[in-house]
Amino acid sequence: MADGPLMLLILSAIMATSSFLAGMLPLSLSLSQRQLRIITALGSGILIGTALVIIIPEGIETLYAHHEITKRATSKDEHDDDQNSSVVGISLVFGFALMYLIDVLPPLTFRQPSADSHIPLTSLDGEPLTPYKSPAGQSHAHATTIGLLIHSFADGIALGASSSVPAVGLVVFAAIMLHKAPVAFGLTTALLKDGVNKRAVRGHLVLFSLAAPMGAFVTWAFIQLLAGGKAGSTFWTGVALIFSGGTFLYVAMHSMQSSNHNGGGEASLQKADVLYTLVGMLLPLLTRIGHGHAHGH
């Protein structure tokens, strides 16, 4: 069992360091819009593929493993399938709804005169950001950071939930990393455009980089706390996995939607975006080769 927390610690440390370094890039060099669009498109596709091919199926499988364990312990069986279906639906909707609220509440709470002042959580893909001239620029910067902190914490939920299944944990980690790099880059760019000084930007970036590891450990601790034995552990791991699958789906959907409405860019570039997104969606399928045999027992 020491394997799970140790692996989680290693992955969290790598994630925090990589996010910080990616966010530091705008302070020293600038990547081309094309490079950032490729990373964003690939990352969006991988998030969708990971949610649909790995996280949600693994969560459902874990829930049904819990069902098998409890079935052996008790004779209750009649309504368990319906209950599992309800848990799957509720967990997915709550994960999706959480990310929706994270995306829409900051601009409503910190409403500014300019309609363009809000930077959507998932559309930080290298498009030029309009400098925000309002005296309330600092409030806007804080709104952006707070939204992304919660968003990053939610990413950590997926990592924490998948830490008990090492193979799944590594794939989830890779998907989050590909997604977080352009978001960290975009956060720094947005803060600089809001007139935040470089020292403060580094502070915001440290908080953003630590949010996902914190989310991972809180989720892991939450599962251990509620577990109450093997059956409890499998149930809450399944719920957390499916919940994080819902968050992944919203983030990926919103990211693709934002890039579709970002205007600018040539037709060939937009076709390339579609291609890279599709490649990203299909990449997680590679991890399922031989998976049935591995689980099949």
Stockholm file with secondary structure:
# STOCKHOLM 1.0

chainA/1-297         MADGPLMLLILSAIMATSSFLAGMLPLSLSLSQRQLRIITALGSGILIGTALVIIIPEGIETLYAHHEITKRATSKDEHDDDQNSSVVGISLVFGFALMYLIDVLPPLTFRQPSADSHIPLTSLDGEPLTPYKSPAGQSHAHATTIGLLIHSFADGIALGASSSVPAVGLVVFAAIMLHKAPVAFGLTTALLKDGVNKRAVRGHLVLFSLAAPMGAFVTWAFIQLLAGGKAGSTFWTGVALIFSGGTFLYVAMHSMQSSNHNGGGEASLQKADVLYTLVGMLLPLLTRIGHGHAHGH
#=GR chainA/1-297 SS CTHHHHHHHHHHHHHHHHHHHHHHHHHHCCCCHHHHHHHHHHHHHHHHHIIIIIIHHHHHHHHHHHHHHHHHHSSCCTTHHHHHHHHHHHHHHHHHHHHHHHHHHHHHHTCCSCTTCCCCTTCCSSCCCCCCCSTTHHHHHHHHHHHHHHHHHHHHHHHHHHTTSHHHHHHHHHHHHHHHHHHHHHHHHHHHHTTCCHHHHHHHHHHHHHHHHHHHHHHHHHHHHHHCSHHHHHHHHHHHHHHHHHHHHHHHHHHHHHHHTCCCSCHHHHHHHHHHHHHHHHGGGGGGTTHHHHHHC
#=GC SS_cons         CTHHHHHHHHHHHHHHHHHHHHHHHHHHCCCCHHHHHHHHHHHHHHHHHIIIIIIHHHHHHHHHHHHHHHHHHSSCCTTHHHHHHHHHHHHHHHHHHHHHHHHHHHHHHTCCSCTTCCCCTTCCSSCCCCCCCSTTHHHHHHHHHHHHHHHHHHHHHHHHHHTTSHHHHHHHHHHHHHHHHHHHHHHHHHHHHTTCCHHHHHHHHHHHHHHHHHHHHHHHHHHHHHHCSHHHHHHHHHHHHHHHHHHHHHHHHHHHHHHHTCCCSCHHHHHHHHHHHHHHHHGGGGGGTTHHHHHHC
//
